[in-house]
């Protein structure tokens, strides 16, 4: 499975559903951008672990406001949007390569 890498940057729209699926022991094919966070049945500790993985992958430290936005996400697409807002270099890198 390609993770939409561009200049070594993993596209959140590819990474987030896969990471969430693995964290809640679901088939990655069943988790899409439209999947509700409630449908994933993840507890807050699992979400913290997932967010820590994102910090490690993107080499950033989320602010408390970033984390609040991530915790308030209603679906997978909202998490992707928050990551893209926090990590503008992803948009630039992906757009530059037309991926």
VEXPA-25397 format. One record per atom (N, C-alpha, C, CB): x, y, z; residue in three letters; atom name; residue number from 1. Coordinates in pm, 1 decimal, padded with zeros to 6 digits, always signed. Glycine has a CB too. Example, Ala and Ser with C-alpha at 12.3 -4.5 7.8 and 13.67 -1.06 7.14 Angstrom:
2
+----------+----------+----------+------+-------+-------+
|        X |        Y |        Z | vomi | torba | vexnu |
+----------+----------+----------+------+-------+-------+
| +01319.0 | -00569.0 | +00780.0 |  ala |     N |     1 |
| +01230.0 | -00450.0 | +00780.0 |  ala |    CA |     1 |
| +01320.0 | -00330.0 | +00780.0 |  ala |     C |     1 |
| +01130.8 | -00447.3 | +00904.6 |  ala |    CB |     1 |
| +01285.0 | -00225.0 | +00708.0 |  ser |     N |     2 |
| +01367.0 | -00106.0 | +00714.0 |  ser |    CA |     2 |
| +01290.0 | +00003.0 | +00787.0 |  ser |     C |     2 |
| +01408.4 | -00059.8 | +00572.5 |  ser |    CB |     2 |
+----------+----------+----------+------+-------+-------+
END
This chain:
99
+----------+----------+----------+------+-------+-------+
|        X |        Y |        Z | vomi | torba | vexnu |
+----------+----------+----------+------+-------+-------+
| +00084.0 | -00117.8 | +00000.0 |  unk |     N |     1 |
| +00000.0 | +00000.0 | +00000.0 |  unk |    CA |     1 |
| +00088.3 | +00123.9 | +00000.0 |  unk |     C |     1 |
| -00095.5 | -00000.1 | +00121.3 |  unk |    CB |     1 |
| +00064.9 | +00213.0 | -00095.1 |  unk |     N |     2 |
| +00138.8 | +00338.5 | -00101.0 |  unk |    CA |     2 |
| +00078.5 | +00435.6 | -00000.9 |  unk |     C |     2 |
| +00137.0 | +00398.4 | -00244.4 |  unk |    CB |     2 |
| +00165.0 | +00508.0 | +00067.8 |  unk |     N |     3 |
| +00115.6 | +00605.0 | +00165.9 |  unk |    CA |     3 |
| +00123.4 | +00747.2 | +00112.4 |  unk |     C |     3 |
| +00195.0 | +00594.1 | +00295.9 |  unk |    CB |     3 |
| +00126.7 | +00763.9 | -00019.3 |  unk |     N |     4 |
| +00126.4 | +00897.4 | -00076.4 |  unk |    CA |     4 |
| +00247.7 | +00978.1 | -00036.6 |  unk |     C |     4 |
| +00002.7 | +00969.9 | -00035.8 |  unk |    CB |     4 |
| +00364.1 | +00916.9 | -00037.3 |  unk |     N |     5 |
| +00486.3 | +00985.9 | +00002.7 |  unk |    CA |     5 |
| +00529.3 | +01084.7 | -00103.3 |  unk |     C |     5 |
| +00598.2 | +00886.2 | +00029.6 |  unk |    CB |     5 |
| +00568.2 | +01200.0 | -00060.0 |  unk |     N |     6 |
| +00621.0 | +01303.3 | -00147.1 |  unk |    CA |     6 |
| +00733.1 | +01371.3 | -00071.3 |  unk |     C |     6 |
| +00510.2 | +01405.4 | -00190.8 |  unk |    CB |     6 |
| +00853.3 | +01361.8 | -00123.4 |  unk |     N |     7 |
| +00969.6 | +01416.3 | -00053.2 |  unk |    CA |     7 |
| +00980.9 | +01359.2 | +00087.4 |  unk |     C |     7 |
| +00961.6 | +01568.7 | -00047.2 |  unk |    CB |     7 |
| +00941.7 | +01233.4 | +00104.3 |  unk |     N |     8 |
| +00950.6 | +01170.4 | +00235.1 |  unk |    CA |     8 |
| +00837.9 | +01207.5 | +00329.7 |  unk |     C |     8 |
| +01079.6 | +01205.4 | +00297.6 |  unk |    CB |     8 |
| +00741.7 | +01288.1 | +00286.1 |  unk |     N |     9 |
| +00629.0 | +01329.1 | +00370.1 |  unk |    CA |     9 |
| +00511.6 | +01237.7 | +00339.9 |  unk |     C |     9 |
| +00590.9 | +01479.0 | +00346.0 |  unk |    CB |     9 |
| +00456.3 | +01176.0 | +00442.0 |  unk |     N |    10 |
| +00344.0 | +01085.1 | +00424.9 |  unk |    CA |    10 |
| +00214.6 | +01164.7 | +00428.1 |  unk |     C |    10 |
| +00344.0 | +00975.4 | +00534.0 |  unk |    CB |    10 |
| +00136.0 | +01152.0 | +00325.0 |  unk |     N |    11 |
| +00009.3 | +01224.4 | +00312.6 |  unk |    CA |    11 |
| -00087.3 | +01179.5 | +00423.1 |  unk |     C |    11 |
| -00053.7 | +01201.2 | +00172.0 |  unk |    CB |    11 |
| -00137.0 | +01274.3 | +00503.6 |  unk |     N |    12 |
| -00228.9 | +01238.5 | +00613.0 |  unk |    CA |    12 |
| -00353.3 | +01163.4 | +00567.6 |  unk |     C |    12 |
| -00271.1 | +01362.4 | +00685.3 |  unk |    CB |    12 |
| -00406.0 | +01195.2 | +00450.0 |  unk |     N |    13 |
| -00527.3 | +01127.8 | +00402.9 |  unk |    CA |    13 |
| -00505.4 | +00977.8 | +00383.9 |  unk |     C |    13 |
| -00574.3 | +01190.0 | +00271.9 |  unk |    CB |    13 |
| -00381.8 | +00937.9 | +00365.6 |  unk |     N |    14 |
| -00349.7 | +00795.7 | +00353.3 |  unk |    CA |    14 |
| -00312.5 | +00735.8 | +00489.1 |  unk |     C |    14 |
| -00234.7 | +00775.4 | +00253.4 |  unk |    CB |    14 |
| -00237.4 | +00811.9 | +00567.7 |  unk |     N |    15 |
| -00185.4 | +00761.7 | +00694.9 |  unk |    CA |    15 |
| -00291.5 | +00750.9 | +00804.0 |  unk |     C |    15 |
| -00074.4 | +00850.8 | +00742.5 |  unk |    CB |    15 |
| -00376.3 | +00850.0 | +00816.2 |  unk |     N |    16 |
| -00471.4 | +00856.4 | +00927.8 |  unk |    CA |    16 |
| -00567.7 | +00736.8 | +00929.7 |  unk |     C |    16 |
| -00551.2 | +00986.4 | +00920.3 |  unk |    CB |    16 |
| -00636.7 | +00706.7 | +00819.2 |  unk |     N |    17 |
| -00727.9 | +00591.0 | +00825.7 |  unk |    CA |    17 |
| -00656.1 | +00460.0 | +00859.4 |  unk |     C |    17 |
| -00800.8 | +00575.6 | +00693.2 |  unk |    CB |    17 |
| -00538.8 | +00439.7 | +00802.8 |  unk |     N |    18 |
| -00462.1 | +00318.3 | +00829.6 |  unk |    CA |    18 |
| -00421.5 | +00309.7 | +00976.3 |  unk |     C |    18 |
| -00338.0 | +00313.3 | +00740.7 |  unk |    CB |    18 |
| -00371.5 | +00419.6 | +01030.7 |  unk |     N |    19 |
| -00326.9 | +00422.0 | +01169.8 |  unk |    CA |    19 |
| -00443.6 | +00400.5 | +01266.4 |  unk |     C |    19 |
| -00257.2 | +00554.7 | +01200.6 |  unk |    CB |    19 |
| -00556.0 | +00465.4 | +01237.9 |  unk |     N |    20 |
| -00673.3 | +00448.5 | +01323.8 |  unk |    CA |    20 |
| -00726.0 | +00305.3 | +01316.8 |  unk |     C |    20 |
| -00783.8 | +00547.4 | +01283.7 |  unk |    CB |    20 |
| -00728.7 | +00247.7 | +01198.3 |  unk |     N |    21 |
| -00776.8 | +00110.0 | +01182.6 |  unk |    CA |    21 |
| -00690.5 | +00013.8 | +01263.8 |  unk |     C |    21 |
| -00776.9 | +00068.8 | +01033.6 |  unk |    CB |    21 |
| -00560.9 | +00030.9 | +01253.7 |  unk |     N |    22 |
| -00471.5 | -00057.2 | +01329.2 |  unk |    CA |    22 |
| -00488.9 | -00039.5 | +01479.8 |  unk |     C |    22 |
| -00326.1 | -00030.7 | +01290.4 |  unk |    CB |    22 |
| -00508.6 | +00084.0 | +01523.3 |  unk |     N |    23 |
| -00521.7 | +00111.6 | +01666.6 |  unk |    CA |    23 |
| -00647.9 | +00050.7 | +01725.9 |  unk |     C |    23 |
| -00521.3 | +00261.1 | +01690.9 |  unk |    CB |    23 |
| -00751.1 | +00036.0 | +01644.5 |  unk |     N |    24 |
| -00876.1 | -00020.6 | +01697.5 |  unk |    CA |    24 |
| -00903.4 | -00160.3 | +01641.9 |  unk |     C |    24 |
| -00993.7 | +00071.8 | +01664.9 |  unk |    CB |    24 |
| -00798.6 | -00223.6 | +01590.3 |  unk |     N |    25 |
| -00807.2 | -00362.1 | +01542.0 |  unk |    CA |    25 |
| -00917.7 | -00383.1 | +01439.0 |  unk |     C |    25 |
| -00829.6 | -00455.4 | +01658.4 |  unk |    CB |    25 |
| -00924.9 | -00291.6 | +01343.2 |  unk |     N |    26 |
| -01021.6 | -00305.7 | +01234.7 |  unk |    CA |    26 |
| -00947.0 | -00323.9 | +01103.0 |  unk |     C |    26 |
| -01116.2 | -00182.3 | +01227.8 |  unk |    CB |    26 |
| -01015.1 | -00382.9 | +01008.7 |  unk |     N |    27 |
| -00958.9 | -00398.7 | +00875.0 |  unk |    CA |    27 |
| -00941.1 | -00258.5 | +00816.3 |  unk |     C |    27 |
| -01051.1 | -00488.9 | +00783.3 |  unk |    CB |    27 |
| -00819.8 | -00223.7 | +00772.5 |  unk |     N |    28 |
| -00796.3 | -00089.6 | +00716.0 |  unk |    CA |    28 |
| -00890.3 | -00054.2 | +00600.1 |  unk |     C |    28 |
| -00653.3 | -00079.3 | +00668.3 |  unk |    CB |    28 |
| -00940.2 | -00154.8 | +00531.1 |  unk |     N |    29 |
| -01031.8 | -00129.7 | +00418.9 |  unk |    CA |    29 |
| -01166.6 | -00077.0 | +00466.7 |  unk |     C |    29 |
| -01052.3 | -00257.5 | +00337.6 |  unk |    CB |    29 |
| -01195.8 | -00093.4 | +00596.1 |  unk |     N |    30 |
| -01324.9 | -00049.4 | +00649.6 |  unk |    CA |    30 |
| -01319.9 | +00092.4 | +00706.8 |  unk |     C |    30 |
| -01371.4 | -00145.6 | +00757.1 |  unk |    CB |    30 |
| -01201.9 | +00152.6 | +00711.7 |  unk |     N |    31 |
| -01188.5 | +00287.6 | +00767.0 |  unk |    CA |    31 |
| -01153.8 | +00383.1 | +00653.8 |  unk |     C |    31 |
| -01079.8 | +00292.6 | +00879.5 |  unk |    CB |    31 |
| -01241.5 | +00481.2 | +00632.8 |  unk |     N |    32 |
| -01220.4 | +00580.3 | +00526.9 |  unk |    CA |    32 |
| -01230.6 | +00720.1 | +00586.6 |  unk |     C |    32 |
| -01323.7 | +00562.1 | +00411.3 |  unk |    CB |    32 |
| -01216.0 | +00819.1 | +00502.8 |  unk |     N |    33 |
| -01225.1 | +00957.6 | +00550.1 |  unk |    CA |    33 |
| -01363.2 | +00989.8 | +00607.3 |  unk |     C |    33 |
| -01192.8 | +01053.9 | +00436.4 |  unk |    CB |    33 |
| -01464.2 | +00918.9 | +00562.7 |  unk |     N |    34 |
| -01600.1 | +00946.6 | +00610.2 |  unk |    CA |    34 |
| -01638.1 | +00866.8 | +00734.9 |  unk |     C |    34 |
| -01699.0 | +00917.3 | +00500.5 |  unk |    CB |    34 |
| -01549.6 | +00780.8 | +00782.3 |  unk |     N |    35 |
| -01578.6 | +00700.8 | +00901.3 |  unk |    CA |    35 |
| -01590.3 | +00791.1 | +01023.7 |  unk |     C |    35 |
| -01469.0 | +00593.9 | +00923.5 |  unk |    CB |    35 |
| -01698.4 | +00773.3 | +01096.7 |  unk |     N |    36 |
| -01720.5 | +00849.7 | +01220.0 |  unk |    CA |    36 |
| -01624.9 | +00800.2 | +01327.8 |  unk |     C |    36 |
| -01868.4 | +00837.4 | +01267.9 |  unk |    CB |    36 |
| -01574.9 | +00892.7 | +01407.2 |  unk |     N |    37 |
| -01487.9 | +00854.2 | +01518.4 |  unk |    CA |    37 |
| -01564.0 | +00767.1 | +01618.6 |  unk |     C |    37 |
| -01431.4 | +00979.4 | +01588.6 |  unk |    CB |    37 |
| -01694.1 | +00789.5 | +01633.1 |  unk |     N |    38 |
| -01774.7 | +00707.4 | +01723.5 |  unk |    CA |    38 |
| -01780.0 | +00562.3 | +01676.1 |  unk |     C |    38 |
| -01916.7 | +00764.2 | +01734.8 |  unk |    CB |    38 |
| -01780.7 | +00542.4 | +01544.6 |  unk |     N |    39 |
| -01785.4 | +00407.1 | +01489.4 |  unk |    CA |    39 |
| -01657.2 | +00328.5 | +01517.1 |  unk |     C |    39 |
| -01810.1 | +00413.3 | +01339.9 |  unk |    CB |    39 |
| -01547.5 | +00398.2 | +01545.0 |  unk |     N |    40 |
| -01420.9 | +00330.5 | +01571.0 |  unk |    CA |    40 |
| -01411.4 | +00277.4 | +01714.3 |  unk |     C |    40 |
| -01305.6 | +00425.2 | +01543.9 |  unk |    CB |    40 |
| -01498.7 | +00325.9 | +01802.0 |  unk |     N |    41 |
| -01501.1 | +00279.6 | +01942.5 |  unk |    CA |    41 |
| -01364.7 | +00289.0 | +02009.9 |  unk |     C |    41 |
| -01550.2 | +00135.8 | +01949.2 |  unk |    CB |    41 |
| -01294.5 | +00398.2 | +01986.9 |  unk |     N |    42 |
| -01162.6 | +00416.9 | +02047.9 |  unk |    CA |    42 |
| -01176.8 | +00495.0 | +02177.3 |  unk |     C |    42 |
| -01066.2 | +00489.7 | +01951.0 |  unk |    CB |    42 |
| -01102.8 | +00453.6 | +02278.0 |  unk |     N |    43 |
| -01103.4 | +00530.8 | +02401.2 |  unk |    CA |    43 |
| -00996.9 | +00641.0 | +02392.1 |  unk |     C |    43 |
| -01078.1 | +00438.8 | +02524.3 |  unk |    CB |    43 |
| -00995.3 | +00728.0 | +02489.3 |  unk |     N |    44 |
| -00905.0 | +00843.4 | +02484.6 |  unk |    CA |    44 |
| -00758.0 | +00802.0 | +02489.8 |  unk |     C |    44 |
| -00935.4 | +00938.1 | +02599.8 |  unk |    CB |    44 |
| -00726.9 | +00694.4 | +02559.7 |  unk |     N |    45 |
| -00587.9 | +00648.7 | +02565.7 |  unk |    CA |    45 |
| -00539.9 | +00599.0 | +02429.8 |  unk |     C |    45 |
| -00572.8 | +00537.8 | +02670.1 |  unk |    CB |    45 |
| -00626.5 | +00531.8 | +02357.2 |  unk |     N |    46 |
| -00590.7 | +00486.1 | +02222.3 |  unk |    CA |    46 |
| -00568.6 | +00605.9 | +02130.9 |  unk |     C |    46 |
| -00700.8 | +00393.6 | +02164.2 |  unk |    CB |    46 |
| -00653.1 | +00707.6 | +02144.8 |  unk |     N |    47 |
| -00635.5 | +00827.8 | +02063.0 |  unk |    CA |    47 |
| -00505.1 | +00899.4 | +02094.8 |  unk |     C |    47 |
| -00752.5 | +00922.8 | +02083.2 |  unk |    CB |    47 |
| -00471.7 | +00908.2 | +02222.4 |  unk |     N |    48 |
| -00344.9 | +00970.6 | +02261.4 |  unk |    CA |    48 |
| -00228.2 | +00895.5 | +02198.0 |  unk |     C |    48 |
| -00330.0 | +00973.3 | +02415.6 |  unk |    CB |    48 |
| -00235.8 | +00765.2 | +02197.5 |  unk |     N |    49 |
| -00130.8 | +00684.2 | +02135.8 |  unk |    CA |    49 |
| -00120.4 | +00711.8 | +01985.9 |  unk |     C |    49 |
| -00157.5 | +00535.4 | +02160.1 |  unk |    CB |    49 |
| -00234.1 | +00721.7 | +01919.9 |  unk |     N |    50 |
| -00235.0 | +00751.9 | +01776.0 |  unk |    CA |    50 |
| -00176.6 | +00890.7 | +01751.2 |  unk |     C |    50 |
| -00379.2 | +00743.1 | +01718.7 |  unk |    CB |    50 |
| -00216.5 | +00988.0 | +01831.4 |  unk |     N |    51 |
| -00164.9 | +01124.1 | +01812.6 |  unk |    CA |    51 |
| -00014.3 | +01129.6 | +01837.1 |  unk |     C |    51 |
| -00237.1 | +01222.2 | +01906.4 |  unk |    CB |    51 |
| +00033.3 | +01051.0 | +01932.8 |  unk |     N |    52 |
| +00178.0 | +01043.5 | +01958.6 |  unk |    CA |    52 |
| +00250.3 | +00984.3 | +01837.4 |  unk |     C |    52 |
| +00206.8 | +00958.3 | +02085.5 |  unk |    CB |    52 |
| +00186.8 | +00888.0 | +01771.0 |  unk |     N |    53 |
| +00245.6 | +00832.6 | +01649.0 |  unk |    CA |    53 |
| +00255.7 | +00939.4 | +01540.7 |  unk |     C |    53 |
| +00162.7 | +00713.3 | +01598.4 |  unk |    CB |    53 |
| +00151.2 | +01021.0 | +01528.1 |  unk |     N |    54 |
| +00155.1 | +01128.9 | +01428.7 |  unk |    CA |    54 |
| +00267.3 | +01227.7 | +01460.4 |  unk |     C |    54 |
| +00019.3 | +01202.5 | +01423.3 |  unk |    CB |    54 |
| +00283.5 | +01260.2 | +01588.4 |  unk |     N |    55 |
| +00392.2 | +01350.8 | +01627.7 |  unk |    CA |    55 |
| +00527.7 | +01292.4 | +01589.4 |  unk |     C |    55 |
| +00387.6 | +01378.5 | +01779.1 |  unk |    CB |    55 |
| +00544.9 | +01164.4 | +01611.4 |  unk |     N |    56 |
| +00672.9 | +01100.0 | +01578.7 |  unk |    CA |    56 |
| +00694.9 | +01095.8 | +01427.3 |  unk |     C |    56 |
| +00677.7 | +00957.0 | +01636.8 |  unk |    CB |    56 |
| +00592.1 | +01062.8 | +01353.7 |  unk |     N |    57 |
| +00605.0 | +01052.7 | +01207.8 |  unk |    CA |    57 |
| +00635.3 | +01188.2 | +01146.1 |  unk |     C |    57 |
| +00477.3 | +00994.8 | +01146.3 |  unk |    CB |    57 |
| +00562.4 | +01291.9 | +01190.0 |  unk |     N |    58 |
| +00578.5 | +01424.9 | +01130.9 |  unk |    CA |    58 |
| +00680.7 | +01510.5 | +01204.9 |  unk |     C |    58 |
| +00445.6 | +01496.4 | +01128.4 |  unk |    CB |    58 |
| +00739.5 | +01456.5 | +01311.7 |  unk |     N |    59 |
| +00843.0 | +01523.8 | +01389.4 |  unk |    CA |    59 |
| +00798.1 | +01663.0 | +01436.1 |  unk |     C |    59 |
| +00970.7 | +01535.1 | +01306.7 |  unk |    CB |    59 |
| +00682.2 | +01663.9 | +01500.7 |  unk |     N |    60 |
| +00626.3 | +01786.8 | +01557.4 |  unk |    CA |    60 |
| +00577.9 | +01756.7 | +01698.1 |  unk |     C |    60 |
| +00510.1 | +01843.1 | +01469.0 |  unk |    CB |    60 |
| +00547.4 | +01862.5 | +01771.2 |  unk |     N |    61 |
| +00482.3 | +01848.1 | +01900.5 |  unk |    CA |    61 |
| +00353.7 | +01928.7 | +01894.5 |  unk |     C |    61 |
| +00575.0 | +01895.6 | +02018.7 |  unk |    CB |    61 |
| +00240.8 | +01860.5 | +01911.2 |  unk |     N |    62 |
| +00112.3 | +01928.4 | +01904.6 |  unk |    CA |    62 |
| +00094.4 | +02019.6 | +02025.1 |  unk |     C |    62 |
| -00002.1 | +01826.8 | +01897.0 |  unk |    CB |    62 |
| +00036.8 | +02136.3 | +01999.9 |  unk |     N |    63 |
| +00000.9 | +02226.7 | +02108.4 |  unk |    CA |    63 |
| -00128.0 | +02174.4 | +02172.9 |  unk |     C |    63 |
| -00016.8 | +02374.3 | +02056.5 |  unk |    CB |    63 |
| -00163.6 | +02231.6 | +02285.2 |  unk |     N |    64 |
| -00288.2 | +02190.4 | +02350.5 |  unk |    CA |    64 |
| -00408.2 | +02221.5 | +02260.7 |  unk |     C |    64 |
| -00303.8 | +02261.0 | +02487.6 |  unk |    CB |    64 |
| -00402.7 | +02331.3 | +02185.3 |  unk |     N |    65 |
| -00511.3 | +02364.0 | +02091.7 |  unk |    CA |    65 |
| -00519.8 | +02261.8 | +01979.0 |  unk |     C |    65 |
| -00491.1 | +02504.6 | +02033.1 |  unk |    CB |    65 |
| -00403.9 | +02217.7 | +01928.3 |  unk |     N |    66 |
| -00402.0 | +02114.5 | +01824.3 |  unk |    CA |    66 |
| -00466.9 | +01986.1 | +01875.9 |  unk |     C |    66 |
| -00257.0 | +02086.5 | +01777.8 |  unk |    CB |    66 |
| -00426.9 | +01945.9 | +01996.6 |  unk |     N |    67 |
| -00481.8 | +01823.7 | +02055.6 |  unk |    CA |    67 |
| -00631.8 | +01835.3 | +02078.5 |  unk |     C |    67 |
| -00411.6 | +01792.2 | +02187.2 |  unk |    CB |    67 |
| -00676.7 | +01951.7 | +02122.1 |  unk |     N |    68 |
| -00820.1 | +01972.7 | +02141.7 |  unk |    CA |    68 |
| -00894.2 | +01953.8 | +02009.3 |  unk |     C |    68 |
| -00847.4 | +02114.0 | +02199.6 |  unk |    CB |    68 |
| -00840.2 | +02010.8 | +01902.1 |  unk |     N |    69 |
| -00902.4 | +01994.3 | +01769.5 |  unk |    CA |    69 |
| -00904.9 | +01848.1 | +01727.6 |  unk |     C |    69 |
| -00827.3 | +02077.2 | +01664.1 |  unk |    CB |    69 |
| -00796.9 | +01776.6 | +01753.9 |  unk |     N |    70 |
| -00792.2 | +01634.8 | +01717.7 |  unk |    CA |    70 |
| -00893.7 | +01554.1 | +01798.1 |  unk |     C |    70 |
| -00651.2 | +01578.7 | +01739.8 |  unk |    CB |    70 |
| -00904.9 | +01583.2 | +01928.1 |  unk |     N |    71 |
| -01000.6 | +01510.7 | +02012.4 |  unk |    CA |    71 |
| -01144.8 | +01543.2 | +01976.7 |  unk |     C |    71 |
| -00976.1 | +01542.7 | +02158.7 |  unk |    CB |    71 |
| -01169.5 | +01662.0 | +01922.8 |  unk |     N |    72 |
| -01305.4 | +01702.3 | +01887.7 |  unk |    CA |    72 |
| -01346.5 | +01657.6 | +01747.7 |  unk |     C |    72 |
| -01318.3 | +01851.7 | +01898.5 |  unk |    CB |    72 |
| -01256.9 | +01594.0 | +01675.7 |  unk |     N |    73 |
| -01287.6 | +01549.5 | +01539.0 |  unk |    CA |    73 |
| -01405.7 | +01453.0 | +01539.7 |  unk |     C |    73 |
| -01164.2 | +01482.2 | +01474.2 |  unk |    CB |    73 |
| -01499.7 | +01475.9 | +01448.8 |  unk |     N |    74 |
| -01617.0 | +01389.5 | +01441.7 |  unk |    CA |    74 |
| -01596.1 | +01272.3 | +01346.1 |  unk |     C |    74 |
| -01738.2 | +01470.0 | +01398.6 |  unk |    CB |    74 |
| -01502.2 | +01288.8 | +01252.8 |  unk |     N |    75 |
| -01473.7 | +01180.9 | +01159.6 |  unk |    CA |    75 |
| -01325.9 | +01183.2 | +01121.8 |  unk |     C |    75 |
| -01562.6 | +01192.3 | +01033.8 |  unk |    CB |    75 |
| -01285.8 | +01084.3 | +01044.5 |  unk |     N |    76 |
| -01145.9 | +01071.2 | +01006.1 |  unk |    CA |    76 |
| -01101.3 | +01192.5 | +00923.5 |  unk |     C |    76 |
| -01123.9 | +00940.9 | +00926.6 |  unk |    CB |    76 |
| -01188.6 | +01243.7 | +00838.6 |  unk |     N |    77 |
| -01154.8 | +01360.3 | +00756.0 |  unk |    CA |    77 |
| -01121.2 | +01482.0 | +00841.9 |  unk |     C |    77 |
| -01270.8 | +01393.8 | +00661.4 |  unk |    CB |    77 |
| -01186.9 | +01497.6 | +00954.9 |  unk |     N |    78 |
| -01158.6 | +01611.0 | +01043.8 |  unk |    CA |    78 |
| -01018.7 | +01599.2 | +01104.5 |  unk |     C |    78 |
| -01264.4 | +01619.2 | +01155.8 |  unk |    CB |    78 |
| -00975.4 | +01477.7 | +01132.5 |  unk |     N |    79 |
| -00838.8 | +01459.0 | +01183.1 |  unk |    CA |    79 |
| -00738.5 | +01493.1 | +01073.8 |  unk |     C |    79 |
| -00817.2 | +01313.3 | +01232.9 |  unk |    CB |    79 |
| -00765.7 | +01448.3 | +00951.8 |  unk |     N |    80 |
| -00677.5 | +01480.8 | +00838.7 |  unk |    CA |    80 |
| -00668.8 | +01631.4 | +00820.5 |  unk |     C |    80 |
| -00728.0 | +01414.1 | +00708.4 |  unk |    CB |    80 |
| -00783.4 | +01700.5 | +00826.3 |  unk |     N |    81 |
| -00784.4 | +01846.1 | +00809.1 |  unk |    CA |    81 |
| -00701.8 | +01913.3 | +00918.5 |  unk |     C |    81 |
| -00929.2 | +01900.1 | +00810.7 |  unk |    CB |    81 |
| -00718.1 | +01869.6 | +01042.0 |  unk |     N |    82 |
| -00641.3 | +01928.2 | +01151.8 |  unk |    CA |    82 |
| -00492.4 | +01907.1 | +01130.2 |  unk |     C |    82 |
| -00684.3 | +01867.8 | +01286.2 |  unk |    CB |    82 |
| -00453.3 | +01786.4 | +01089.7 |  unk |     N |    83 |
| -00311.1 | +01761.1 | +01064.2 |  unk |    CA |    83 |
| -00258.3 | +01851.6 | +00953.5 |  unk |     C |    83 |
| -00288.6 | +01614.0 | +01026.9 |  unk |    CB |    83 |
| -00337.1 | +01868.5 | +00848.8 |  unk |     N |    84 |
| -00292.9 | +01954.6 | +00738.9 |  unk |    CA |    84 |
| -00284.8 | +02100.3 | +00782.6 |  unk |     C |    84 |
| -00387.4 | +01941.2 | +00619.3 |  unk |    CB |    84 |
| -00373.5 | +02142.0 | +00872.4 |  unk |     N |    85 |
| -00367.7 | +02278.9 | +00924.9 |  unk |    CA |    85 |
| -00243.3 | +02298.7 | +01011.1 |  unk |     C |    85 |
| -00494.4 | +02310.8 | +01006.8 |  unk |    CB |    85 |
| -00209.2 | +02196.1 | +01088.7 |  unk |     N |    86 |
| -00094.2 | +02203.0 | +01178.6 |  unk |    CA |    86 |
| +00036.7 | +02188.1 | +01101.8 |  unk |     C |    86 |
| -00104.3 | +02094.9 | +01286.4 |  unk |    CB |    86 |
| +00031.2 | +02113.2 | +00993.2 |  unk |     N |    87 |
| +00151.4 | +02080.3 | +00916.5 |  unk |    CA |    87 |
| +00140.9 | +02133.8 | +00773.9 |  unk |     C |    87 |
| +00174.1 | +01928.0 | +00914.5 |  unk |    CB |    87 |
| +00149.0 | +02264.8 | +00755.4 |  unk |     N |    88 |
| +00129.3 | +02321.0 | +00621.3 |  unk |    CA |    88 |
| +00231.8 | +02273.8 | +00519.2 |  unk |     C |    88 |
| +00133.1 | +02470.3 | +00628.5 |  unk |    CB |    88 |
| +00346.9 | +02223.4 | +00563.1 |  unk |     N |    89 |
| +00446.9 | +02177.1 | +00468.2 |  unk |    CA |    89 |
| +00397.6 | +02055.5 | +00391.0 |  unk |     C |    89 |
| +00576.9 | +02144.3 | +00540.3 |  unk |    CB |    89 |
| +00298.8 | +01984.3 | +00443.2 |  unk |     N |    90 |
| +00243.3 | +01869.7 | +00370.6 |  unk |    CA |    90 |
| +00170.3 | +01918.4 | +00247.1 |  unk |     C |    90 |
| +00148.2 | +01787.3 | +00460.7 |  unk |    CB |    90 |
| +00083.6 | +02017.3 | +00263.9 |  unk |     N |    91 |
| +00010.7 | +02073.2 | +00151.2 |  unk |    CA |    91 |
| +00105.4 | +02121.3 | +00043.0 |  unk |     C |    91 |
| -00078.2 | +02187.2 | +00197.0 |  unk |    CB |    91 |
| +00207.0 | +02195.8 | +00081.7 |  unk |     N |    92 |
| +00302.8 | +02251.6 | -00011.7 |  unk |    CA |    92 |
| +00376.5 | +02140.5 | -00085.2 |  unk |     C |    92 |
| +00401.7 | +02342.5 | +00060.9 |  unk |    CB |    92 |
| +00422.7 | +02042.2 | -00010.8 |  unk |     N |    93 |
| +00502.3 | +01934.8 | -00069.1 |  unk |    CA |    93 |
| +00418.1 | +01851.6 | -00165.1 |  unk |     C |    93 |
| +00561.2 | +01845.8 | +00040.8 |  unk |    CB |    93 |
| +00296.7 | +01815.5 | -00125.0 |  unk |     N |    94 |
| +00210.5 | +01733.0 | -00207.9 |  unk |    CA |    94 |
| +00166.7 | +01810.9 | -00330.7 |  unk |     C |    94 |
| +00088.4 | +01684.5 | -00128.3 |  unk |    CB |    94 |
| +00126.5 | +01937.7 | -00313.7 |  unk |     N |    95 |
| +00081.0 | +02018.5 | -00426.6 |  unk |    CA |    95 |
| +00193.9 | +02038.9 | -00527.7 |  unk |     C |    95 |
| +00028.4 | +02154.4 | -00377.6 |  unk |    CB |    95 |
| +00314.7 | +02056.7 | -00478.5 |  unk |     N |    96 |
| +00429.8 | +02080.0 | -00565.4 |  unk |    CA |    96 |
| +00453.1 | +01963.3 | -00660.4 |  unk |     C |    96 |
| +00554.6 | +02104.5 | -00482.0 |  unk |    CB |    96 |
| +00422.6 | +01843.0 | -00614.8 |  unk |     N |    97 |
| +00447.9 | +01724.7 | -00694.8 |  unk |    CA |    97 |
| +00322.6 | +01671.6 | -00763.0 |  unk |     C |    97 |
| +00507.8 | +01617.6 | -00609.1 |  unk |    CB |    97 |
| +00211.3 | +01741.8 | -00745.7 |  unk |     N |    98 |
| +00088.2 | +01701.3 | -00812.2 |  unk |    CA |    98 |
| +00034.1 | +01567.7 | -00766.4 |  unk |     C |    98 |
| +00110.1 | +01696.7 | -00957.8 |  unk |    CB |    98 |
| +00061.9 | +01528.7 | -00645.2 |  unk |     N |    99 |
| +00016.2 | +01400.7 | -00593.4 |  unk |    CA |    99 |
| -00113.5 | +01416.8 | -00518.8 |  unk |     C |    99 |
| +00120.8 | +01338.7 | -00503.3 |  unk |    CB |    99 |
+----------+----------+----------+------+-------+-------+
END
